[in-house]
């Protein structure tokens, strides 16, 4: 029998109350924000950690700051840098694994220094539906995913976030900037900056669900399917200008439109 949202919320609260000295890896997204709000509702005393890296766009850092004031909590900022890892910068199909291993190892070490025994993340059931090697890293490190354990889907997360009146309940999912770079192409600070600049400019044009996928000096632009015609006609020249101003030589509009994890189609099962 499928649990209602109320039943899932009750199960989540009970799950959280059983944890021993928990710490939370807080990204500023709706999943970790809901988990933090649920911990507060459950009166669970936990430590909160945020790993700030060059892979994060500026607005993600701003969202964390806004949530600190909204939810009134203290956060411990850490600054691990995946760009210092040659295996990450090589950008093979395990890129996300190398990054998550660094981030969560750093958080876990600091959390343990403060007496924490359990590290939490915001993974939910929908995260099992795509290629996510980063989840292997968190599993190896013993990270606990309460939303996953309590069978929350992304829709459940947003619905409960709405109930808790979280300002980011409808915030779109947003993978790190490195996920825009084609596998096998080196991840560099310059490319990350180009991608962020291009995406920010396109969002300023009113395109919300947008990704700029980097294929060397070509930018493959994904927009919501219903906005493809708009992008190819009225906004065409502005998109070309914005993307080239960011440093790309060529601009292509993807006719399939925006879809999460589109770079993963190049990964073949071994």
C-alpha positions as CSV (number, residue, x, y, z in Angstrom):
1,X,0.0,0.0,0.0
2,X,1.3,3.4,-1.0
3,X,1.9,5.7,1.9
4,X,0.3,9.2,1.9
5,X,2.4,12.3,2.3
6,X,1.2,12.5,5.9
7,X,2.3,9.0,6.6
8,X,5.7,9.6,5.0
9,X,6.2,12.7,7.0
10,X,5.3,10.8,10.2
11,X,7.8,8.1,9.3
12,X,10.5,10.6,8.5
13,X,10.0,12.4,11.8
14,X,10.3,9.1,13.7
15,X,13.3,8.0,11.6
16,X,15.1,11.3,12.4
17,X,14.4,11.1,16.1
18,X,16.2,7.7,16.3
19,X,19.4,9.0,14.9
20,X,22.5,9.3,17.1
21,X,24.3,12.7,17.0
22,X,23.5,13.4,13.3
23,X,25.2,15.9,10.9
24,X,23.7,17.1,7.7
25,X,25.4,17.8,4.4
26,X,23.5,20.9,3.3
27,X,23.6,21.9,-0.4
28,X,21.0,24.7,-0.4
29,X,18.7,22.6,-2.6
30,X,15.1,21.7,-1.8
31,X,16.0,18.1,-0.6
32,X,18.5,19.1,2.1
33,X,16.4,22.1,3.1
34,X,13.4,20.0,3.7
35,X,15.5,17.5,5.6
36,X,16.8,20.3,7.8
37,X,13.2,21.7,8.4
38,X,12.1,18.1,9.3
39,X,14.9,17.8,11.8
40,X,13.8,21.1,13.3
41,X,10.2,19.9,13.5
42,X,11.4,16.6,15.1
43,X,13.4,18.6,17.6
44,X,16.6,16.8,16.5
45,X,19.8,18.5,17.4
46,X,22.1,18.3,14.5
47,X,25.2,19.9,13.1
48,X,25.0,21.4,9.5
49,X,27.8,21.4,7.0
50,X,28.0,23.0,3.6
51,X,30.9,22.3,1.2
52,X,31.6,25.3,-1.0
53,X,33.4,24.5,-4.3
54,X,34.2,26.2,-7.6
55,X,31.6,23.8,-9.2
56,X,28.8,25.8,-7.5
57,X,27.2,28.7,-9.4
58,X,26.9,31.9,-7.4
59,X,23.2,31.7,-6.9
60,X,23.5,28.4,-5.0
61,X,25.8,30.1,-2.5
62,X,23.2,32.9,-2.2
63,X,20.4,30.4,-1.6
64,X,22.4,28.8,1.3
65,X,22.7,32.3,2.8
66,X,19.0,33.0,2.4
67,X,18.1,29.7,4.0
68,X,20.3,30.3,7.0
69,X,18.1,33.3,7.8
70,X,14.9,31.7,6.8
71,X,15.4,28.5,8.9
72,X,17.6,30.1,11.5
73,X,20.4,27.6,11.8
74,X,24.2,27.6,12.1
75,X,26.2,26.2,9.3
76,X,29.9,25.0,9.2
77,X,31.4,26.0,5.8
78,X,34.1,23.8,4.3
79,X,36.1,24.4,1.1
80,X,37.2,21.2,-0.5
81,X,38.3,21.7,-4.1
82,X,37.7,18.9,-6.6
83,X,39.8,20.7,-9.2
84,X,42.8,19.6,-7.1
85,X,42.0,16.0,-8.0
86,X,43.6,14.9,-11.3
87,X,41.1,12.0,-11.5
88,X,38.2,14.4,-11.2
89,X,39.6,16.9,-13.8
90,X,40.1,14.0,-16.2
91,X,36.3,13.8,-16.4
92,X,35.7,10.2,-17.0
93,X,32.4,8.5,-16.2
94,X,33.4,8.3,-12.5
95,X,33.8,12.1,-12.2
96,X,30.9,12.5,-9.8
97,X,32.2,9.6,-7.7
98,X,35.6,11.3,-7.2
99,X,33.9,14.6,-6.3
100,X,31.4,13.2,-3.8
101,X,34.1,11.1,-2.2
102,X,36.1,14.3,-1.5
103,X,33.2,16.4,-0.4
104,X,31.6,13.8,1.9
105,X,34.9,12.6,3.3
106,X,35.8,16.2,4.2
107,X,32.4,16.8,5.9
108,X,32.5,13.4,7.7
109,X,35.9,14.1,9.1
110,X,34.9,17.6,10.4
111,X,31.5,16.2,11.8
112,X,33.3,13.5,13.7
113,X,35.6,16.1,15.3
114,X,32.4,17.7,16.7
115,X,31.1,14.4,18.1
116,X,28.7,13.6,15.3
117,X,28.1,9.9,14.6
118,X,25.7,9.9,11.6
119,X,26.1,11.9,8.4
120,X,22.9,12.6,6.4
121,X,22.2,13.7,2.8
122,X,19.1,14.6,0.9
123,X,18.9,11.8,-1.7
124,X,15.4,10.6,-2.6
125,X,13.8,7.8,-4.6
126,X,14.1,9.8,-7.9
127,X,17.9,9.8,-7.5
128,X,17.9,6.1,-8.2
129,X,16.5,6.6,-11.7
130,X,19.6,8.1,-13.4
131,X,23.3,7.3,-13.6
132,X,24.7,8.7,-10.3
133,X,28.1,7.3,-9.4
134,X,28.3,9.8,-6.6
135,X,25.8,7.7,-4.7
136,X,28.4,4.9,-4.6
137,X,30.7,7.2,-2.8
138,X,28.2,8.2,-0.1
139,X,27.3,4.5,0.3
140,X,30.9,3.6,0.9
141,X,31.2,6.4,3.5
142,X,28.1,5.2,5.4
143,X,26.0,8.3,4.6
144,X,22.4,7.9,5.6
145,X,19.6,9.2,3.3
146,X,16.4,9.6,5.4
147,X,14.2,10.8,2.5
148,X,15.2,7.7,0.5
149,X,14.7,5.4,3.5
150,X,11.2,6.9,4.0
151,X,10.3,6.4,0.3
152,X,10.1,10.1,-0.6
153,X,10.0,11.0,-4.3
154,X,11.0,14.4,-5.6
155,X,7.2,15.3,-5.8
156,X,6.8,14.3,-2.1
157,X,9.8,16.5,-1.2
158,X,8.3,19.5,-3.0
159,X,4.8,18.9,-1.5
160,X,6.1,18.7,2.1
161,X,8.4,21.7,1.5
162,X,5.2,23.6,0.4
163,X,3.5,22.5,3.6
164,X,6.5,23.7,5.6
165,X,6.3,27.0,3.6
166,X,9.9,26.8,2.4
167,X,10.8,29.5,0.0
168,X,12.6,27.1,-2.3
169,X,9.9,24.5,-2.5
170,X,9.7,25.0,-6.3
171,X,13.4,25.5,-6.9
172,X,14.4,23.6,-10.0
173,X,16.9,20.8,-9.7
174,X,20.4,22.0,-10.5
175,X,23.4,19.8,-11.0
176,X,26.9,21.2,-10.6
177,X,28.6,23.1,-13.4
178,X,31.0,20.2,-14.1
179,X,28.0,18.1,-15.3
180,X,27.7,20.4,-18.3
181,X,31.1,19.3,-19.7
182,X,31.3,16.3,-22.0
183,X,33.0,13.2,-20.6
184,X,36.6,13.0,-21.6
185,X,37.0,16.8,-21.9
186,X,39.1,18.2,-19.0
187,X,37.2,20.1,-16.3
188,X,38.9,23.5,-15.8
189,X,38.0,26.7,-13.9
190,X,37.8,28.6,-17.2
191,X,35.2,26.3,-18.6
192,X,33.1,26.4,-15.5
193,X,33.2,30.2,-15.6
194,X,32.2,30.2,-19.3
195,X,29.2,27.9,-18.6
196,X,28.0,29.9,-15.6
197,X,28.3,33.2,-17.5
198,X,26.4,31.8,-20.5
199,X,23.6,30.2,-18.4
200,X,23.2,33.4,-16.3
201,X,22.8,35.4,-19.5
202,X,20.2,33.0,-20.9
203,X,18.2,33.1,-17.7
204,X,18.2,36.9,-17.9
205,X,16.4,36.4,-21.3
206,X,13.7,34.6,-19.4
207,X,14.8,31.0,-20.1
208,X,14.5,29.2,-16.8
209,X,15.0,25.6,-17.6
210,X,18.2,26.0,-19.5
211,X,21.5,24.2,-19.7
212,X,24.7,25.1,-21.6
213,X,26.4,21.8,-22.4
214,X,30.1,22.3,-23.2
215,X,31.7,20.3,-26.1
216,X,35.1,22.0,-26.4
217,X,34.4,25.3,-28.0
218,X,30.8,24.5,-29.0
219,X,27.9,25.2,-26.6
220,X,24.9,23.0,-27.0
221,X,22.0,24.9,-25.5
222,X,19.1,23.0,-24.0
223,X,15.8,24.9,-23.2
224,X,12.4,23.7,-22.1
225,X,10.7,22.0,-25.1
226,X,7.9,24.6,-25.2
227,X,10.5,27.3,-25.5
228,X,12.5,25.8,-28.4
229,X,10.5,27.8,-31.0
230,X,11.0,31.0,-29.0
231,X,14.7,30.3,-28.7
232,X,15.1,29.6,-32.4
233,X,13.2,32.7,-33.5
234,X,12.7,35.8,-31.3
235,X,15.6,35.1,-29.0
236,X,18.0,33.5,-31.6
237,X,20.4,36.5,-32.0
238,X,20.4,37.3,-28.3
239,X,21.3,33.7,-27.4
240,X,24.1,33.6,-30.0
241,X,25.5,36.9,-28.6
242,X,25.2,35.8,-25.0
243,X,26.9,32.4,-25.4
244,X,29.7,33.8,-27.6
245,X,30.3,36.6,-25.2
246,X,30.8,33.9,-22.5
247,X,33.7,32.5,-24.6
248,X,32.3,29.8,-26.9
249,X,33.0,29.9,-30.6
250,X,29.9,27.9,-31.8
251,X,26.3,27.8,-30.5
252,X,23.9,24.9,-31.2
253,X,20.2,24.6,-30.0
254,X,19.3,21.1,-28.9
255,X,16.0,20.2,-30.5
256,X,15.3,17.6,-27.9
257,X,15.1,20.3,-25.3
258,X,16.2,20.3,-21.7
259,X,16.6,17.0,-19.9
260,X,18.5,16.1,-16.8
261,X,21.6,13.9,-17.3
262,X,21.7,14.3,-21.1
263,X,25.5,13.9,-21.0
264,X,25.0,10.4,-19.7
265,X,23.8,9.1,-23.1
266,X,27.5,8.7,-24.1
267,X,28.1,6.2,-21.2
268,X,27.9,2.6,-22.3
269,X,27.4,-0.3,-20.0
270,X,30.6,-2.3,-19.5
